[in-house]
Amino acid sequence: MTISRRSFIAGTALAVAAPFKVNSAIAADENLFPNALRIPPLLQPALSGDKKVFDLVAAPGKSEFFDGILTPTIGFNGNYLGPTIRVRAGDHVALRVKNALPDQTTVHWHGLHIPARSDGGPHQIIEPGSVWEPSFEIRQKASLCWYHSHLMGQTGEQVLRGLAGLFLIEDDESKALDLPVDYGVDDIPLVIQDRRFRRDGRFDYLSSMHDVMAGYKGDVILVNGTVAPHVVLRRQRTRLRVLNGSNSRIYTLGRDDGADLVIVGSDGSLLEQSVMQRRLRLGPGERAELLIDMEIDQQVRLMSYPDVVNTRQAGPGMMMGGMSGNTETLPILELRAARLETIDRAMPTKLIRVSSWSAAQAARTRTFTLDMAMMGMGGMMGRGGMGAAMGINGRPMSMDRIDFKVPLGSTEIWEIRNTTPLTHPFHIHGIQFRVLDRDGAPPLPQELGLKDTVLVDAGSAVRVIIEFSDYADSERPYMYHCHILEHEDAGMMGQFVVV
């Protein structure tokens, strides 16, 4: 029987055995998106000399995703997720991060170009009751970055329970483009996540071997922690800053009216020119900036559609196809326009100049082969005696091993080869790179900005080019890893130092 989200959620209070299930079928139901989208608050800094000081407290809480049902969660300065930190290029930033959890944690500044000592990887542990105080200068282009737990072996669970937030960087170059910048009004952040819930409201995490091997996937979509959200638009043109904050799910975003998405930004920068296309594939950890023009009384639904790339590559009968990509049509968010403040400006086409490097500049090429296998008794993370062995270049992550050293000032090509049956999002800490090619073909148009995370499909190879211009530290490493959080936790990660 097909039921709407509203009628299903209302009926959950009467059932007692099975976990929550939210129907992903798209019905002609005005109540499919009944809840107003929550907008994460902007975190206001204190001033200390020339520094902007931001205070974050990681603490347990309880969140009401469904009426009358409380879910144990953790968050920064609140019950679930964290506030948005907004800074400008050139700012000197200090953070005071207090751990009010009963467990250790870390906070990684994903996408930020900062010293390794402040990066917040698994080495920078914050003990319960203690405060970590990193500081750094913002030396990068305007972009949408984010922060999240990066505790060794527990990243997936801590992020799933709520330890994540957004980090916005602005600069004069982006401001000159006259893009929407009124936060929460015409500049709207979207943290897209998927979750599963138990009958008592708790998150259901790692309940099967499939969660370990393929990565955790949920059957409830959250946007900024809101189930079935809508947002009422007040201006004709709106900027959507989208983060795939899921543990493993890949989204293929599109409008339900078939109109093109206007893509203006990637992970670490705006694009040189806007890109118009019907679908945008976004892996875990990747970000994108979209512009949406609406008409009075128009309603548009942002959807996620089946991942055609992975469906085709998997082939008929292959289980891994469903494990790797998204095979469902999922409602994400409804955009509702009522009375709009109109504009008389055309959609921008030319945007900014993006730093680039040619392959001829590279001093060396490094190869990274992504590995995974299923294990028997004693395997990492498994339930019921099973586990997963993950690694890069044949070796799982070791906190005590530096995998290689990068000379300061060098430019390198990193080739990521995926010999597994799954798609993996590959993330590098501390830098932004350019995608050189995919299996020898040019990168996708939406990949022509600066990036720190790239999808590498099964059986394929992606080459990226990176300049290591500063921040040498022979003792404190940066990480590189698969951003399927369960794979990262199981060992698909390595570390390097810049010297």
C-alpha positions as CSV (number, residue, x, y, z in Angstrom):
1,M,0.0,0.0,0.0
2,T,1.3,3.4,-1.0
3,I,1.0,6.1,1.8
4,S,2.1,9.7,2.2
5,R,4.8,10.7,4.6
6,R,2.3,12.5,6.7
7,S,-0.1,9.6,7.1
8,F,2.8,7.2,7.7
9,I,4.4,9.3,10.3
10,A,1.1,9.8,12.1
11,G,0.6,6.0,12.2
12,T,4.0,5.2,13.7
13,A,2.8,5.8,17.2
14,L,0.5,2.8,16.9
15,A,3.1,0.3,15.8
16,V,5.7,-1.3,18.0
17,A,8.0,-3.6,16.1
18,A,9.5,-2.5,12.9
19,P,11.8,0.5,12.4
20,F,10.6,3.7,10.7
21,K,10.2,3.6,6.9
22,V,9.4,6.6,4.9
23,N,8.0,5.9,1.4
24,S,10.2,7.3,-1.3
25,A,7.5,7.2,-4.0
26,I,6.5,10.6,-5.3
27,A,2.8,11.2,-4.7
28,A,0.6,14.1,-5.8
29,D,0.2,15.1,-2.2
30,E,0.4,18.7,-1.0
31,N,1.5,17.3,2.4
32,L,4.6,15.5,1.0
33,F,6.7,18.4,2.4
34,P,4.9,19.6,5.5
35,N,7.8,20.9,7.6
36,A,9.5,24.3,7.3
37,L,13.2,24.0,6.6
38,R,15.4,24.7,9.5
39,I,18.2,27.1,8.8
40,P,21.4,26.6,10.9
41,P,22.0,29.9,12.8
42,L,25.1,32.0,12.0
43,L,27.7,31.8,14.7
44,Q,28.7,35.3,15.8
45,P,32.4,35.6,16.7
46,A,34.0,37.5,19.6
47,L,36.8,39.9,18.7
48,S,40.3,39.4,20.3
49,G,42.8,41.8,18.7
50,D,42.8,41.0,15.0
51,K,41.2,37.6,15.5
52,K,37.6,36.4,15.1
53,V,37.0,33.9,17.9
54,F,34.3,31.3,17.5
55,D,33.1,29.1,20.4
56,L,31.8,25.6,19.7
57,V,30.5,23.1,22.3
58,A,30.0,19.4,21.3
59,A,27.4,18.0,23.6
60,P,24.6,15.4,23.7
61,G,21.0,16.3,23.1
62,K,17.6,15.1,22.0
63,S,16.0,15.9,18.7
64,E,12.4,15.7,17.6
65,F,12.6,14.6,13.9
66,F,9.1,13.1,14.2
67,D,6.2,14.6,16.3
68,G,6.4,13.4,19.9
69,I,9.4,11.1,19.3
70,L,12.8,12.1,20.7
71,T,16.0,10.8,19.2
72,P,19.3,10.9,21.2
73,T,21.6,13.1,19.2
74,I,24.8,15.1,19.5
75,G,25.6,18.5,18.1
76,F,27.6,21.7,18.3
77,N,25.9,24.5,20.3
78,G,22.6,22.6,20.0
79,N,20.9,19.2,19.8
80,Y,21.8,18.2,16.2
81,L,24.4,19.6,13.7
82,G,26.0,22.9,14.4
83,P,25.8,26.6,13.6
84,T,27.2,28.1,10.3
85,I,30.6,29.8,10.7
86,R,31.0,32.6,8.1
87,V,34.4,34.3,7.5
88,R,36.2,36.3,4.8
89,A,39.5,35.6,3.0
90,G,42.2,37.3,5.0
91,D,40.5,36.9,8.4
92,H,42.5,35.6,11.3
93,V,40.3,32.9,12.9
94,A,40.5,31.3,16.3
95,L,38.2,28.5,17.5
96,R,37.5,27.3,21.0
97,V,36.1,23.8,20.8
98,K,34.9,22.3,24.1
99,N,34.1,18.6,24.3
100,A,31.1,18.2,26.6
101,L,30.5,14.6,25.4
102,P,31.3,11.5,27.5
103,D,33.6,10.3,24.6
104,Q,36.6,11.6,22.8
105,T,36.1,13.5,19.6
106,T,37.9,15.6,17.0
107,V,36.8,18.4,14.6
108,H,38.1,18.5,11.1
109,W,37.7,21.6,9.0
110,H,36.8,20.0,5.7
111,G,38.0,22.0,2.7
112,L,40.0,24.5,4.6
113,H,43.6,25.2,3.5
114,I,45.2,25.4,7.0
115,P,48.2,24.1,8.9
116,A,48.2,20.4,9.8
117,R,48.3,21.2,13.5
118,S,44.9,22.9,13.1
119,D,43.4,20.5,10.6
120,G,41.5,18.4,13.2
121,G,42.2,15.0,11.9
122,P,42.4,11.8,14.1
123,H,45.6,13.0,15.8
124,Q,44.0,16.1,17.3
125,I,41.8,14.3,19.9
126,I,39.7,16.4,22.2
127,E,39.2,14.6,25.5
128,P,35.9,14.8,27.4
129,G,35.8,18.1,29.3
130,S,38.8,19.6,27.5
131,V,39.0,22.5,25.0
132,W,40.9,22.6,21.7
133,E,42.0,26.0,20.4
134,P,43.2,25.9,16.8
135,S,43.9,29.2,15.0
136,F,44.7,30.0,11.4
137,E,44.4,32.6,8.6
138,I,41.9,32.2,5.8
139,R,44.0,31.9,2.6
140,Q,41.6,30.6,0.0
141,K,38.8,31.6,-2.4
142,A,35.1,32.0,-1.5
143,S,33.6,28.6,-1.0
144,L,31.3,26.3,1.0
145,C,33.3,24.2,3.4
146,W,32.2,22.3,6.5
147,Y,33.4,20.8,9.8
148,H,32.8,17.4,11.3
149,S,34.1,14.7,13.6
150,H,37.1,12.8,12.4
151,L,37.7,10.4,15.3
152,M,39.6,7.3,14.3
153,G,37.2,4.4,13.9
154,Q,34.2,6.4,15.0
155,T,33.8,9.1,12.4
156,G,30.7,7.5,10.8
157,E,28.8,7.2,14.1
158,Q,29.6,10.6,15.4
159,V,28.7,12.4,12.1
160,L,25.6,10.3,11.9
161,R,24.5,11.4,15.3
162,G,25.0,15.0,14.5
163,L,28.6,16.3,14.7
164,A,28.8,18.4,11.6
165,G,28.2,22.0,10.5
166,L,28.9,24.5,7.7
167,F,31.9,26.8,7.2
168,L,31.3,29.6,4.6
169,I,34.2,31.6,3.2
170,E,33.5,34.9,1.3
171,D,35.9,37.2,-0.6
172,D,35.8,40.4,-2.7
173,E,35.9,38.5,-6.0
174,S,32.7,36.6,-5.2
175,K,31.0,39.7,-3.8
176,A,31.6,41.6,-7.0
177,L,29.4,39.1,-8.9
178,D,26.3,40.3,-7.1
179,L,25.3,36.8,-6.2
180,P,22.6,36.3,-3.5
181,V,24.2,36.7,-0.1
182,D,21.4,37.3,2.4
183,Y,21.9,34.2,4.6
184,G,18.7,32.2,5.1
185,V,16.7,34.4,2.8
186,D,18.1,34.2,-0.7
187,D,21.3,32.4,0.3
188,I,20.1,29.1,1.7
189,P,22.3,26.2,3.0
190,L,21.2,22.6,2.4
191,V,22.9,19.8,4.4
192,I,21.5,16.7,2.8
193,Q,21.7,13.5,4.9
194,D,19.9,10.1,5.0
195,R,19.1,8.3,8.3
196,R,17.4,5.1,9.6
197,F,15.4,5.1,12.8
198,R,14.5,2.5,15.3
199,R,11.0,2.3,16.8
200,D,12.1,4.0,20.0
201,G,13.4,6.9,17.9
202,R,17.1,6.0,18.1
203,F,19.2,6.1,15.0
204,D,19.7,2.6,13.5
205,Y,23.4,2.3,12.6
206,L,25.6,-0.6,11.3
207,S,22.8,-3.2,11.7
208,S,24.1,-5.3,8.9
209,M,27.3,-6.3,7.1
210,H,25.9,-4.4,4.0
211,D,26.3,-1.2,6.0
212,V,30.0,-1.9,6.5
213,M,30.9,-3.0,3.0
214,A,28.7,-0.6,1.0
215,G,28.5,2.2,3.5
216,Y,25.5,3.2,5.6
217,K,22.3,4.3,3.8
218,G,19.1,5.5,5.4
219,D,15.5,5.5,4.3
220,V,14.6,9.0,5.7
221,I,16.0,12.1,4.0
222,L,17.0,15.0,6.3
223,V,17.8,18.5,5.1
224,N,19.4,20.6,7.8
225,G,18.0,18.1,10.2
226,T,14.4,18.5,8.9
227,V,12.3,15.7,7.6
228,A,10.2,16.4,4.5
229,P,11.1,20.1,4.3
230,H,9.8,23.0,2.3
231,V,11.2,26.5,2.1
232,V,9.2,29.6,1.2
233,L,11.2,31.8,-1.2
234,R,11.0,35.6,-0.9
235,R,13.2,36.6,-3.9
236,Q,13.1,35.7,-7.5
237,R,16.7,34.4,-7.5
238,T,17.9,32.1,-4.7
239,R,21.4,30.6,-4.1
240,L,21.4,27.1,-2.8
241,R,24.6,26.0,-1.1
242,V,24.4,22.2,-1.1
243,L,26.5,19.8,1.0
244,N,26.2,16.0,0.7
245,G,26.6,15.3,4.4
246,S,25.5,11.7,4.1
247,N,27.8,8.8,5.3
248,S,27.8,7.1,1.9
249,R,24.8,7.9,-0.3
250,I,25.4,9.5,-3.7
251,Y,22.7,11.9,-4.8
252,T,21.9,12.8,-8.4
253,L,20.1,16.1,-8.0
254,G,17.5,17.5,-10.4
255,R,14.3,19.6,-10.5
256,D,11.0,17.8,-10.8
257,D,9.9,20.2,-13.6
258,G,12.7,19.0,-15.9
259,A,14.4,22.5,-16.0
260,D,18.2,22.7,-15.9
261,L,20.1,23.3,-12.7
262,V,22.4,26.4,-12.9
263,I,25.6,25.3,-11.2
264,V,28.0,28.1,-10.1
265,G,30.2,26.6,-7.5
266,S,32.0,23.4,-6.5
267,D,33.9,22.3,-3.3
268,G,36.6,24.9,-3.0
269,S,35.6,27.8,-5.3
270,L,33.1,29.2,-7.7
271,L,33.4,28.0,-11.3
272,E,34.8,30.1,-14.1
273,Q,31.5,30.1,-15.8
274,S,28.1,28.8,-14.8
275,V,27.1,25.3,-16.0
276,M,23.5,24.4,-17.0
277,Q,22.5,20.7,-16.8
278,R,19.5,18.6,-15.8
279,R,21.3,16.4,-13.2
280,L,24.1,17.0,-10.7
281,R,25.8,14.0,-9.1
282,L,27.1,14.7,-5.7
283,G,29.1,12.3,-3.5
284,P,29.6,12.3,0.2
285,G,31.7,15.3,1.3
286,E,31.2,17.1,-2.1
287,R,29.5,20.5,-2.3
288,A,27.8,22.5,-5.0
289,E,26.3,26.0,-5.3
290,L,23.2,26.4,-7.4
291,L,21.1,29.4,-8.6
292,I,17.3,29.0,-8.8
293,D,15.1,31.5,-10.6
294,M,11.4,31.2,-9.6
295,E,8.1,32.7,-10.8
296,I,5.3,33.9,-8.5
297,D,3.3,31.0,-7.1
298,Q,5.6,28.4,-8.6
299,Q,6.5,25.3,-6.8
300,V,9.6,23.2,-7.6
301,R,10.8,20.0,-6.0
302,L,14.5,19.3,-5.6
303,M,14.8,15.5,-6.2
304,S,17.5,12.8,-6.2
305,Y,17.2,10.5,-9.2
306,P,18.7,7.0,-9.8
307,D,22.5,7.1,-10.5
308,V,22.7,6.2,-14.1
309,V,26.5,5.9,-14.1
310,N,26.5,3.2,-11.5
311,T,23.5,1.4,-12.7
312,R,25.1,1.0,-16.2
313,Q,28.5,0.0,-14.8
314,A,27.2,-2.6,-12.4
315,G,25.5,-4.6,-15.1
316,P,22.5,-6.9,-14.8
317,G,22.3,-9.0,-11.7
318,M,25.3,-7.4,-9.9
319,M,24.6,-6.7,-6.3
320,M,27.3,-4.1,-6.1
321,G,25.3,-1.7,-8.4
322,G,22.8,-1.1,-5.7
323,M,25.5,-0.9,-3.1
324,S,27.5,1.8,-4.9
325,G,25.1,4.3,-6.2
326,N,21.6,5.5,-5.6
327,T,18.9,3.4,-7.4
328,E,15.9,5.3,-5.9
329,T,14.0,8.5,-6.7
330,L,14.0,10.5,-3.5
331,P,12.2,13.8,-2.6
332,I,14.7,16.2,-1.1
333,L,13.1,19.7,-0.7
334,E,10.1,21.7,-2.0
335,L,10.8,25.3,-3.1
336,R,7.7,27.4,-2.8
337,A,7.4,30.9,-4.3
338,A,4.6,33.2,-3.3
339,R,5.1,37.0,-3.6
340,L,8.6,37.5,-4.9
341,E,10.9,40.5,-4.9
342,T,11.8,40.5,-8.6
343,I,15.1,41.3,-10.2
344,D,16.1,42.6,-13.7
345,R,19.5,40.9,-13.9
346,A,20.3,38.1,-16.2
347,M,21.6,34.8,-14.8
348,P,25.3,35.2,-14.5
349,T,27.5,33.3,-17.0
350,K,31.1,34.4,-16.4
351,L,32.2,34.1,-12.8
352,I,35.8,34.0,-11.6
353,R,39.3,32.9,-12.6
354,V,40.2,29.6,-11.0
355,S,43.8,28.6,-10.3
356,S,45.1,25.9,-12.6
357,W,48.3,23.9,-13.1
358,S,49.4,22.0,-16.2
359,A,50.6,18.4,-16.1
360,A,54.0,19.6,-17.3
361,Q,54.4,21.5,-14.0
362,A,54.1,18.3,-11.9
363,A,57.3,17.1,-10.3
364,R,55.9,13.6,-9.8
365,T,52.9,11.4,-10.1
366,R,51.7,9.3,-7.1
367,T,49.3,6.4,-7.5
368,F,46.6,5.5,-5.0
369,T,44.8,2.2,-5.5
370,L,41.6,1.8,-3.4
371,D,41.3,-1.7,-1.8
372,M,38.5,-3.5,0.0
373,A,37.7,-7.1,1.0
374,M,35.3,-9.0,3.3
375,M,36.8,-10.7,6.3
376,G,35.7,-13.5,8.6
377,M,36.0,-13.5,12.4
378,G,37.7,-10.5,13.9
379,G,37.1,-8.2,10.9
380,M,36.9,-4.5,11.5
381,M,33.6,-3.0,12.5
382,G,31.5,-6.1,11.6
383,R,28.5,-7.3,13.3
384,G,27.9,-11.0,13.9
385,G,31.5,-11.9,13.5
386,M,32.0,-10.4,10.0
387,G,34.0,-7.4,9.0
388,A,35.6,-5.4,6.3
389,A,39.2,-4.9,5.4
390,M,39.8,-1.5,3.7
391,G,43.0,0.1,2.5
392,I,44.9,2.2,0.0
393,N,47.8,0.7,-2.0
394,G,47.3,-2.6,-0.1
395,R,47.7,-1.1,3.4
396,P,45.0,-0.1,5.9
397,M,45.4,3.1,7.8
398,S,47.9,3.2,10.7
399,M,48.1,6.2,13.0
400,D,51.8,5.4,13.5
401,R,52.8,5.4,9.9
402,I,53.5,8.3,7.6
403,D,52.9,7.0,4.1
404,F,55.0,9.6,2.3
405,K,56.4,13.1,2.4
406,V,55.6,15.9,0.0
407,P,58.3,18.6,-0.6
408,L,57.1,22.1,0.1
409,G,56.4,24.1,-3.0
410,S,56.0,21.1,-5.3
411,T,53.2,20.4,-7.7
412,E,52.1,16.8,-8.0
413,I,49.6,14.7,-9.9
414,W,47.7,12.1,-7.8
415,E,46.1,9.3,-9.8
416,I,43.3,7.5,-7.9
417,R,42.6,4.1,-9.2
418,N,39.4,2.2,-8.1
419,T,39.7,-1.6,-8.5
420,T,36.7,-2.2,-6.3
421,P,33.0,-2.7,-7.4
422,L,31.9,0.5,-5.6
423,T,32.2,4.2,-6.3
424,H,34.4,6.0,-3.8
425,P,34.6,9.7,-3.0
426,F,38.3,10.5,-2.5
427,H,39.1,13.4,-0.1
428,I,42.5,15.1,0.5
429,H,43.0,17.3,3.6
430,G,44.5,20.7,3.7
431,I,44.5,21.6,0.0
432,Q,42.3,22.2,-3.0
433,F,43.0,20.5,-6.3
434,R,42.0,20.6,-10.0
435,V,40.6,17.5,-11.7
436,L,42.9,16.7,-14.7
437,D,41.0,13.9,-16.3
438,R,38.8,10.8,-15.9
439,D,40.1,7.8,-17.7
440,G,41.9,10.2,-20.0
441,A,38.8,12.2,-20.8
442,P,38.3,15.8,-19.7
443,P,36.7,16.4,-16.3
444,L,33.0,17.1,-16.0
445,P,31.9,20.7,-16.5
446,Q,30.9,21.0,-12.8
447,E,34.3,19.8,-11.8
448,L,36.2,22.8,-13.3
449,G,36.5,24.6,-10.0
450,L,38.7,23.9,-7.1
451,K,37.9,20.7,-5.3
452,D,39.0,18.6,-2.3
453,T,36.7,15.6,-2.9
454,V,36.2,13.6,-6.1
455,L,34.1,10.6,-7.1
456,V,36.0,7.7,-8.5
457,D,33.7,5.1,-10.2
458,A,34.3,1.4,-10.1
459,G,37.0,0.3,-12.4
460,S,38.0,3.9,-13.3
461,A,40.9,6.2,-12.6
462,V,40.9,10.0,-11.9
463,R,43.9,12.2,-12.0
464,V,44.1,15.4,-9.9
465,I,46.8,18.1,-9.8
466,I,47.8,19.8,-6.5
467,E,50.2,22.5,-5.5
468,F,51.6,22.3,-2.0
469,S,52.5,25.9,-1.6
470,D,52.9,26.3,2.2
471,Y,52.3,24.9,5.7
472,A,55.2,22.5,6.0
473,D,55.2,20.3,9.2
474,S,57.4,17.2,9.4
475,E,55.5,15.8,12.4
476,R,51.8,16.6,12.0
477,P,50.2,14.8,9.0
478,Y,47.3,15.4,6.7
479,M,44.9,12.6,5.8
480,Y,43.7,11.3,2.4
481,H,40.8,8.8,2.4
482,C,37.6,7.5,1.0
483,H,34.7,9.8,2.3
484,I,32.3,6.9,2.7
485,L,32.7,7.2,6.4
486,E,32.4,3.5,7.1
487,H,35.2,2.8,4.7
488,E,37.4,5.5,6.3
489,D,36.7,4.0,9.7
490,A,37.6,0.5,8.4
491,G,41.0,1.6,7.1
492,M,40.7,3.2,3.6
493,M,42.8,6.1,4.7
494,G,46.4,7.2,4.7
495,Q,48.5,10.2,5.8
496,F,51.3,12.4,4.5
497,V,53.4,15.3,5.7
498,V,54.6,18.4,3.8
499,V,58.3,19.0,4.4
